[in-house]
Amino acid sequence: MAILIPNFCIAIKDAESCNTAIHLAEKIQSYFRSKVLTYSIGNKGGLPATFKNEELASVKDIDKHFKDSECDLLILPIANDSGKGLVTVAEANKLIDRIERMVLTVPASLNSLTISRIVVPIDSSFETRQKVPYAISMAKAFGATLQVVGVSNDKGKDSEVLIKNYIRQVCSNIEEKGVLCTSEIRLGGNPTQVVLDYAKEINAGMIVIMTEQETNFTSFFSGKYSQQMVKGANLPVLSIHPKDLILSEARL
């Protein structure tokens, strides 16, 4: 089943300080032929003509307006010390938790960005593979290779065998969809930091994770780990909420 994004939103302060996020939005719009709604909190000048604009009074208004919309994705430019961007990491993580839809966080410190490699972390939880259909769609949208990395803070043989099996299934699924992929395993240490270090080594342009607070989700890349990823990443992070996941395809 293909992932479609017919409608999405991007929140900005102004076009100049959120230019990287706008560039990514244009790429996603072009591939999925999406309708784009801009939540502008400040100067709306310089927006692409194909973006519909809606002015909001503050960041606090994003939550309600997005929940009332039919959008499948929210793009958030993460603010930096120089004043570029819109939301803080804390504000972004609160929105990710509350709106329960896809969120793409984009650090405003990035002046330009080429997404040729997308990192897909795989851990030992059953749910870890459920993000793969979304990663495939993003790879196609940006013409990128998927870099599958198996991680765990458990160096035990059972964990290694399970993750290797998941990676084999995931890579087979990715290749069946016509997307190039590579894979490797890095066991031990903080999984979030391991993934961030790996992404930096390969010059990745995006990381795809999922976020969830329910107790039946044991993935490293949920809850506090997803928050650490958004905070520590100097590249876009696509956070997928499990209620959006396609179980039939994710089970592989």
Buried (B, 14 or more C-beta within 10 A) or exposed (E): EEBEBEBBBBBBBBBEBBBBBBBBBBBBBEBBEBBBBBBBBBEBEEBEEEBEEBEBEEBEBBBEBBEEBEBBBBBBBBBBEEEBBBBBBEBBBBBBBEBBBBBBBBBBBBEEBEBBBBBBBBBBBBBBBBBBBBBBBBBBBBEBBBBBBBBBBBEEEEBBEBBBEBBEBBBEBBEEBEBEBEBEBBBEEBBBEBBBEBBEEBEBBBBBBBBBEEEEBBBBBBBEBBBBBBBBBEBBBBBBBBEBBBEEBBEE
